Amino acid sequence: MSRVTRTATLAWVKQGYTDGTRRLASRWIGRLARTRVTPNALTAAGISLCAAAAVLIWFGDHNQWLVYWIAAVVFVIGSVLDILDGALARFGGKSTPFGAFLDSISDRVSEGFVLTAIALVFARHGNEVALAFAAAAMGGSFLVSYARAKAELLGLKGDVGLGSRAERVVVITGGLVFAPWGGLQWAIYFLAATAWLTVLQRILHVRRELRSGGLHGFEKR
């Protein structure tokens, strides 16, 4: 299979589950819009649940089967709420630039809680390699979102690559589910690799788009 074919296949797979997720989310948003639930309430609930998942991860060694699996469920629910808050604001016509900014910050905070807890677990076990990859995964994950934001400021599409927020949630959740069998560190290895690969993909994408548009300059900050 050629590189072009592999890229097209991966893009098709991502587009498929992205469209499916959006259709499912639109059903939930329609129901939520008929209630008194506000976007801010979803944001607060999402951050709180991800923080709770981080606490559970720290205590995972006490009963790995039970605690890690509960942490996985709590993390997924919290992450879904973090995704739905912005969608609810847009659906209800309450979306504002500050709200979008705050939503992006809350996503990073939620993810940071969980990755920090995972890194602390690796440190407690003396697994320095996994600890280093956890730090790399956190830095790469934040840069993925930063690269998208900077690309969109330039008027370009910035959500290219496979390591977006939804994929990171899936990988972390899978690692928690398989943590009793030692799967958490492998999930973090994969997360770090895909995150930095996505950063590179977005850099190359922006470079290609700017060159095709005749823009070669840059602003250093």
N, C-alpha and C positions, 0 to 999 in steps of 0.2 A: 504494500500500500504506500503510495507516494505521500510526501509531506503535505501537499495541497489537499489530497483526499482525506488525510487524517484530520487536518484543520477543519475542513468542511464538515466532516462527520461529527467532530466535537461541537462545532457551532450549531449543528442541527439538533444534537442531543440537548444542549443547553437551551436552545430556543423552545424545544418541546416541553421540557419541564417548567420553564419560565412561564410560558403561556398557560400551562395547566395550573400552576400556582396562582397566577393572576386571576384566572376564572374562579378558582376556589375562594380566593381572597375577596373578590367582588361580591360573592354571595354573603360572606360574613359581614362585609362592610355595610351592605344594604340592611342587614338585620340590626347591626350596632347603631346605625344612623337613626333607627326608629326608637332607640332607647335614650336614656339621659347620660350615657357614658361619653366622656369627653376625650379628645386626643391626649390632653395632659394626664388624665387618669390612666390611660393605657401606657403612656411613657413611664409614669411613676411605678405602675405595677410591673412593667417589664424589667426595669432596673432592679426593683426589689426582689423579683423572682431570680434573676441572674445572680444577685448578691447572695441569696439564699442557697442557690446551687453551688456557689463558690465555697460557702461554709460547709456544706455537705461533703464536697470533694475533700476538704481538709480532714474531715473525720472518716473518710472512706475506708481506712485500714481497719476500723473497728468491725465492720461487716460489709465486705466489698460487694457481695451480691446485692444486698438490700440498698445500701447507701449510694453506691455509684449509679445504680439503676434509677433510684428516686432522683438523684442529681441530674441525670440525663433528661428525665421527664420534665422536671422543673425548669431546666435550662431551655428546653425546646419551647415550652409554653411562654417563658419570659421573652425569648427571641421572637416568637410569633407576634406577641403583643408589641414589641419594639418595631416590628415591620408594619403592623396594622395601624399604629398611631398616625403616621404620616398619610397613609391611604384614607383613613377616616377624616382627617383634616381636609384633604383635597375633595373628598366626596361631599362633605358638608359645606364646601365653600369657605372654610375657615383657615385655609392654608395661608401662611405669611412667610416672608423671608426669614424672620427671626425663628419662627416655628420650625422651618426646614433646617436652619442652623442648629437649633437645640436638639432636633431629632437625630442629626448626624452625630452630635456630641454624645448623646445618650447611648447610641449604638456602640461607640468606641468604649464607653465606660462599662457597659454590660459585658462586652467581650473581654475587656481588660480584667474584670473581676475574676472571670472563670480561668483565663490563661494564667493569671498570677497564682491562683490557688493550685493549678496543676503544676506550675513551676516549683512552688513550695513543697509539694508532695515529692517531686523528684529530688529536691534538695535534702529532704528528710531521709530519703532512701539512699542518699549518697550517689545518685545517678547523675554524674556531672555532664555526661554527653546529652542525655535527655533534657537536662536543665538548660544547657546551651541552646538546644534546638527550640525549647519553649520560648526562650528570650528572642530567638531569631523569628519564630512564628508570630510573636506579638508585634515585633517591629515590622515584619513584612505585612501583616494584616492591616496595621495602621497605615502603612505606605500605600497599600492597594486603594484604600478609600481616599487618601490624600491625592494620589495620582488622578483618580477620577474627578475629584473636585477641581484640581488645577486644569485638567483638560476641558472641563465644562466651562470654566472661566474664559477659556480661549475660544469658546463656541464650538468645541469638538465633542464627539461622542467619547465618553470615558469609561464605559462599562464593558470593555472588551476583556477577554481572558476568562478562565474558568474559576479563578479563586475569589469570587465575589462573596458578599456576606452570607448568602443562602448556602453556598457550598461549604463555607467555613463552619457554619452551624451544623451541617450534616456530618462533617469530618469529626468535629469535637464530640458530637453526640455519639457517633459510632465508637470513638475511643473510650468514652465513658461506659458504654454498654459492654464492651469487650475488655474493660479494665481488669476484671477478675482473672483473665487469662493473659495478662500482660500486654493487652492491645493498646493501652493508652499512649505509651511512648511511641509506638509505630504510627499512631494517628497524628501525633505531634510532628514526627519526622515528615510525614506526608504533607501536613499543613504548612510547615515551614517551606518545603520545597515548592509547593504550588503557589504559595503566597508570593515568594520572590520571583517565581516564573511569571506570575501575573503582573507584577510590577514591571518587569522587563518587557512583557507584551504591550503594556500600556505606554511605556516610554517609546518603544519602536513605532507603535500606532500613531502617537501624537507627532513624532518626528516625520513619519511618512505623510501624514495629512498636512502638516505645515509646509513640507517641501512641495507637495502637489498643489498647494494653494499659493505658492510663491512667497511664503513667509519663512525667512531664515534667521531672523534675529531672535534674541531672547533677553529676558530681564532677570538679572541675578538678585536674589533676596537672601 
